[in-house]
C-alpha cells in the first residue's frame, strides 16, 4: 500500500465490547469507527490513551498508514480531534465526538462545513488461546482459474490464472477470496518485481506489506513483511525482487506470526487495529483474504493454502 492523503474517518459494528474501567477517561481505548458522508460510508480506527490528563491518539484513516494526532482536547463531555490541520489551501478537518449508549458518536467538519457523521464501537480484544492442533492445509487457488475468488471491482479486474500462478497483469482491482476465515494458518508464495508494491489482507482488514519500492526500502513499518504501519519485521532479510518467496502466516484473534523464507520476522505480536484499505472493521467477524491489485503489474502468487483449527 502506498501512503495516501485522506479526508475523513470511520467505525464499525462488533460483538462483545471492552468497556472502559471505572474512573478512566471514557474515550480511552480502541474504537472501530464508521464514517458516513453524502458520498460514501467506510471504516476507520482510533486509539485514545490518557496519560495523567495528556491524550495520546492514533488514527487510521480510510487509506494510507496509521498516524498520531496532536492537540486532542477534552471540552466537557466532548473530545475534539484535529484529523487534518489547516493549510494555506485548506481548512482543518475536525472531529467532535461524545459517548452515547457506550458508542462513540460525532460530527466531521471541514472548516465550518459539516462533512459527515461517525459512529464507533469499542474494538474487541480478540485474545484467544491458540488451537491445540490444525487441520491439513487445503488450496485456496486451484492453479487453473479464479474459482473461489472475486474482484472488488469487476470492471477493473486484471487478475488471471497463468501456468499455475495467480497474476495481476496490470494495476486495477483487488482480488478477494469468496470464503471468509477466522483463525488460520496461511501459506503463499509471491514474486514481486523490483519497484513493486502490493499486499495481502488478513480477514480483509490487516495488510501484510509485499513491496520492493525504493521509497520504502528503509521504512520497516511499511516495508516487506510488515503489518502495514503497526508491526515491523524484527529480522532483516535480503531483498529478492523478481524471485519466488514464501510466507507462512498464523493469525489467532489479533495475534500474528509471520515467517518469511523460513525466518520468523514477526512472532506472536498483537495487531492493534485495521490497516488502510481494509474492506471493513468488523473485527470480531471472519473475513476474506484480499490481494492488493491497484499498484503494480506483474505481481504473481502461487501455492496459496489455508489450515483451520481442529475442533
C-alpha positions as CSV (number, residue, x, y, z in Angstrom):
1,X,0.0,0.0,0.0
2,X,1.2,3.5,-0.8
3,X,0.6,6.2,1.8
4,X,-2.4,8.3,0.8
5,X,-4.0,11.6,1.9
6,X,-7.4,11.1,3.4
7,X,-10.2,13.4,4.3
8,X,-12.4,11.6,6.9
9,X,-12.6,8.5,9.1
10,X,-14.9,5.7,10.3
11,X,-16.1,3.0,12.9
12,X,-18.0,-0.4,12.7
13,X,-20.1,-3.0,14.4
14,X,-18.6,-5.7,16.7
15,X,-19.5,-8.2,19.2
16,X,-18.5,-8.1,22.9
17,X,-17.1,-4.6,23.5
18,X,-14.4,-3.9,26.1
19,X,-15.8,-1.2,28.4
20,X,-13.6,1.4,29.9
21,X,-12.8,0.7,33.6
22,X,-14.5,2.8,36.2
23,X,-12.7,6.1,36.7
24,X,-11.0,6.0,33.4
25,X,-11.4,8.6,30.6
26,X,-14.5,7.3,28.8
27,X,-12.8,7.9,25.5
28,X,-9.8,5.7,26.4
29,X,-9.3,2.6,24.3
30,X,-9.5,1.4,20.7
31,X,-12.5,2.2,18.6
32,X,-13.7,0.7,15.3
33,X,-15.3,3.7,13.6
34,X,-17.7,4.0,10.6
35,X,-17.7,7.4,8.8
36,X,-20.8,8.3,6.8
37,X,-20.7,11.1,4.2
38,X,-23.2,12.0,1.5
39,X,-21.0,10.1,-1.0
40,X,-19.9,7.0,1.0
41,X,-19.6,5.0,4.2
42,X,-16.3,3.5,5.1
43,X,-14.2,2.1,8.0
44,X,-11.6,3.8,10.2
45,X,-9.9,3.2,13.6
46,X,-9.0,5.3,16.6
47,X,-7.0,4.7,19.7
48,X,-7.0,7.1,22.7
49,X,-4.6,6.7,25.6
50,X,-4.9,9.1,28.6
51,X,-1.6,9.5,30.4
52,X,-2.5,11.6,33.5
53,X,-4.6,14.0,31.5
54,X,-2.3,14.0,28.4
55,X,-4.0,12.4,25.5
56,X,-2.1,10.2,23.0
57,X,-4.2,9.5,19.9
58,X,-3.6,7.2,17.0
59,X,-5.8,7.4,13.9
60,X,-6.1,5.0,10.9
61,X,-7.8,6.7,8.0
62,X,-9.5,5.1,5.1
63,X,-6.2,4.7,3.2
64,X,-2.5,5.1,4.0
65,X,-0.9,4.5,7.3
66,X,-1.9,4.8,11.0
67,X,-0.6,8.1,12.4
68,X,-0.5,10.1,15.6
69,X,-2.9,13.0,16.1
70,X,-1.8,16.0,18.1
71,X,-3.8,18.6,20.0
72,X,-6.6,16.4,21.2
73,X,-8.6,18.1,23.9
74,X,-11.5,17.4,26.2
75,X,-14.2,20.0,26.4
76,X,-16.9,19.0,28.9
77,X,-18.4,15.8,27.5
78,X,-16.8,16.2,24.1
79,X,-13.5,15.2,22.7
80,X,-12.2,17.3,19.8
81,X,-9.7,15.9,17.4
82,X,-7.9,17.6,14.5
83,X,-7.7,14.9,11.9
84,X,-6.1,17.2,9.3
85,X,-4.5,20.5,10.3
86,X,-5.3,23.7,8.3
87,X,-3.0,24.7,5.5
88,X,-2.8,27.7,3.2
89,X,-5.1,25.9,0.8
90,X,-7.5,24.0,3.0
91,X,-9.2,24.5,6.4
92,X,-8.7,22.0,9.1
93,X,-10.7,18.7,9.3
94,X,-12.1,18.3,12.8
95,X,-14.0,15.6,14.7
96,X,-16.1,16.5,17.7
97,X,-17.2,13.3,19.5
98,X,-19.0,12.2,22.6
99,X,-20.1,8.9,24.3
100,X,-23.7,7.9,23.9
101,X,-25.0,4.5,24.9
102,X,-21.4,3.2,25.1
103,X,-20.8,4.3,21.5
104,X,-18.5,7.0,20.1
105,X,-20.7,9.4,18.0
106,X,-19.7,12.7,16.4
107,X,-19.6,15.1,13.6
108,X,-16.8,15.7,11.0
109,X,-16.3,19.3,9.8
110,X,-14.0,20.9,7.3
111,X,-13.6,24.4,8.5
112,X,-17.2,25.3,9.4
113,X,-18.8,23.0,6.9
114,X,-20.3,19.7,8.2
115,X,-18.9,16.9,6.0
116,X,-20.1,13.7,7.7
117,X,-21.0,11.8,10.8
118,X,-19.2,9.0,12.6
119,X,-20.2,6.2,15.0
120,X,-17.8,3.9,16.7
121,X,-17.8,0.8,18.9
122,X,-15.1,-0.5,21.1
123,X,-12.7,-2.8,19.3
124,X,-12.8,-6.4,20.5
125,X,-9.8,-7.7,22.5
126,X,-9.6,-10.9,20.4
127,X,-7.4,-12.7,23.0
128,X,-7.8,-16.4,22.3
129,X,-5.7,-19.4,23.1
130,X,-4.1,-21.0,20.1
131,X,-5.7,-24.2,18.9
132,X,-4.2,-27.4,20.1
133,X,-4.0,-28.7,16.6
134,X,-4.6,-27.6,13.0
135,X,-6.2,-29.4,10.1
136,X,-4.2,-30.3,7.0
137,X,-3.8,-27.4,4.6
138,X,-6.1,-27.1,1.6
139,X,-5.7,-25.0,-1.5
140,X,-7.4,-21.6,-2.0
141,X,-6.2,-21.3,-5.6
142,X,-6.6,-24.2,-8.0
143,X,-3.9,-23.0,-10.4
144,X,-6.3,-23.0,-13.3
145,X,-8.8,-20.2,-12.9
146,X,-10.3,-17.7,-10.4
147,X,-12.7,-20.2,-8.9
148,X,-13.2,-19.2,-5.2
149,X,-12.1,-15.6,-5.8
150,X,-13.8,-12.4,-6.8
151,X,-12.6,-8.9,-7.8
152,X,-13.6,-6.0,-5.7
153,X,-14.2,-4.0,-9.0
154,X,-15.2,-6.4,-11.8
155,X,-14.9,-3.7,-14.5
156,X,-11.3,-3.0,-13.5
157,X,-10.2,-6.6,-12.8
158,X,-6.8,-7.7,-14.3
159,X,-6.2,-10.9,-12.3
160,X,-5.7,-14.1,-14.3
161,X,-4.6,-17.7,-13.8
162,X,-1.5,-18.4,-15.9
163,X,0.6,-21.6,-15.7
164,X,-0.4,-22.4,-12.1
165,X,0.1,-18.8,-11.0
166,X,-2.3,-16.0,-10.0
167,X,-1.1,-13.0,-11.9
168,X,-2.0,-9.3,-11.7
169,X,-1.5,-8.3,-15.3
170,X,-1.9,-4.6,-14.8
171,X,-2.9,-2.3,-11.9
172,X,-6.6,-2.4,-11.1
173,X,-8.9,-4.2,-8.8
174,X,-8.1,-6.1,-5.6
175,X,-9.0,-9.8,-5.5
176,X,-10.6,-11.4,-2.5
177,X,-11.5,-15.0,-1.5
178,X,-15.2,-15.8,-1.5
179,X,-14.8,-17.8,1.7
180,X,-14.2,-16.0,5.0
181,X,-12.0,-17.1,7.8
182,X,-11.5,-16.6,11.5
183,X,-8.3,-18.1,12.9
184,X,-6.0,-19.8,10.4
185,X,-2.5,-20.7,9.1
186,X,-2.0,-19.2,5.6
187,X,0.8,-20.2,3.2
188,X,1.5,-18.4,0.0
189,X,4.4,-17.8,-2.4
190,X,4.8,-14.5,-4.1
191,X,7.0,-13.0,-6.8
192,X,7.2,-9.2,-6.5
193,X,9.0,-7.3,-9.2
194,X,11.6,-4.6,-8.4
195,X,9.8,-1.4,-7.6
196,X,6.6,-3.4,-7.0
197,X,4.1,-2.7,-4.2
198,X,1.2,-5.0,-3.1
199,X,-0.1,-6.7,0.0
200,X,-2.2,-9.5,1.4
201,X,-5.0,-8.5,3.8
202,X,-5.8,-11.0,6.6
203,X,-9.6,-11.2,7.1
204,X,-9.7,-8.3,4.7
205,X,-8.5,-6.0,7.5
206,X,-4.8,-6.3,8.3
207,X,-2.3,-5.8,5.5
208,X,0.9,-7.7,5.2
209,X,3.0,-5.5,3.0
210,X,4.7,-7.0,0.0
211,X,7.0,-4.5,-1.7
212,X,10.3,-3.7,-3.3
213,X,9.8,0.1,-3.6
214,X,12.9,2.3,-3.3
215,X,10.9,4.8,-1.4
216,X,10.1,2.2,1.4
217,X,13.5,0.5,1.4
218,X,14.5,1.8,4.9
219,X,11.0,2.1,6.3
220,X,10.5,-1.1,8.3
221,X,6.9,-0.3,9.4
222,X,5.9,-0.1,5.8
223,X,8.4,-2.4,4.2
224,X,8.4,-6.1,3.1
225,X,6.7,-8.3,5.6
226,X,5.4,-5.6,7.9
227,X,1.9,-5.4,9.2
228,X,1.4,-2.0,7.5
229,X,2.1,0.9,9.9
230,X,1.9,-1.2,13.1
231,X,4.4,-4.1,13.2
232,X,7.9,-4.1,11.7
233,X,9.9,-7.2,11.0
234,X,12.5,-8.0,13.7
235,X,14.8,-9.8,11.2
236,X,16.5,-8.2,8.2
237,X,16.4,-10.5,5.2
238,X,17.9,-9.9,1.8
239,X,15.9,-8.3,-1.0
240,X,14.7,-10.8,-3.6
241,X,12.8,-8.8,-6.3
242,X,11.7,-10.9,-9.2
243,X,12.2,-14.2,-7.2
244,X,9.7,-16.5,-5.5
245,X,9.4,-16.1,-1.8
246,X,7.4,-18.0,0.8
247,X,5.2,-16.6,3.6
248,X,3.6,-18.6,6.4
249,X,1.2,-16.6,8.5
250,X,-0.6,-17.7,11.6
251,X,-3.4,-15.4,12.9
252,X,-5.2,-16.2,16.2
253,X,-7.5,-13.5,17.3
254,X,-5.5,-10.4,16.6
255,X,-2.1,-12.0,17.3
256,X,0.0,-12.7,14.3
257,X,3.2,-14.7,13.5
258,X,4.8,-14.2,10.1
259,X,7.5,-16.5,8.7
260,X,9.2,-15.2,5.5
261,X,11.5,-17.6,3.6
262,X,11.8,-19.8,6.7
263,X,12.7,-17.0,9.1
264,X,10.3,-15.7,11.8
265,X,10.1,-12.0,11.2
266,X,7.1,-11.2,13.5
267,X,6.5,-13.5,16.4
268,X,3.0,-13.6,18.0
269,X,2.6,-9.9,18.0
270,X,-0.7,-8.0,18.6
271,X,-2.2,-6.2,15.6
272,X,-3.8,-3.1,17.2
273,X,-6.4,-2.3,14.6
274,X,-7.3,-2.3,10.9
275,X,-4.8,-1.0,8.3
276,X,-5.6,1.4,5.5
277,X,-7.6,-0.1,2.7
278,X,-9.4,-2.6,4.9
279,X,-12.6,-4.0,3.5
280,X,-14.4,-3.3,6.8
281,X,-13.6,-3.1,10.5
282,X,-16.0,-5.6,11.9
283,X,-13.0,-7.1,13.7
284,X,-14.9,-9.8,15.6
285,X,-16.2,-11.4,12.4
286,X,-14.5,-13.8,9.9
287,X,-13.1,-12.1,6.8
288,X,-11.7,-12.8,3.4
289,X,-8.2,-12.9,2.1
290,X,-7.7,-9.8,-0.1
291,X,-4.9,-9.4,-2.5
292,X,-4.0,-5.8,-3.4
293,X,-4.0,-5.2,-7.1
294,X,-4.2,-1.4,-7.6
295,X,-0.5,-0.5,-7.5
296,X,1.7,-2.9,-9.6
297,X,1.6,-5.0,-12.7
298,X,3.4,-8.3,-12.8
299,X,2.9,-9.4,-9.2
300,X,2.4,-13.2,-9.1
301,X,1.1,-15.6,-6.4
302,X,1.1,-19.4,-6.3
303,X,0.6,-22.3,-3.8
304,X,-2.0,-20.4,-1.7
305,X,-3.2,-22.8,1.1
306,X,-5.0,-22.4,4.4
307,X,-5.2,-24.6,7.5
308,X,-8.0,-24.2,10.0
309,X,-8.1,-25.1,13.7
310,X,-9.2,-28.7,14.6
311,X,-12.4,-28.7,16.6
